[in-house]
Amino acid sequence: MKKTNSPQVRDAIKYRPGEMQLLLNSAIYKKLNDGTWFAEIPSCNGVWANHTDKHECEKELREVLTE
């Protein structure tokens, strides 16, 4: 999991209720050759997750957005 200090992410959480779900809805998920899942939010540079389960990828993205 990669964390970011992107002002866009911080502002979205601080100033816009419901924005986190919109960001999560825009996430792109890819199943990698090793069987793990990779997810990223294109509008938030540096926000990505990698996990063995797609649902866990989403949970990691949510954690990054709330930090």
Number of C-alpha atoms within 10 A of each C-alpha: 15 12 16 15 14 13 10 12 21 15 11 16 16 11 9 10 9 10 15 17 11 10 19 17 11 13 18 12 17 13 15 11 7 7 11 14 20 20 22 23 18 13 12 17 14 15 23 23 24 22 18 14 13 18 10 14 22 23 14 21 24 17 13 18 21 12 11
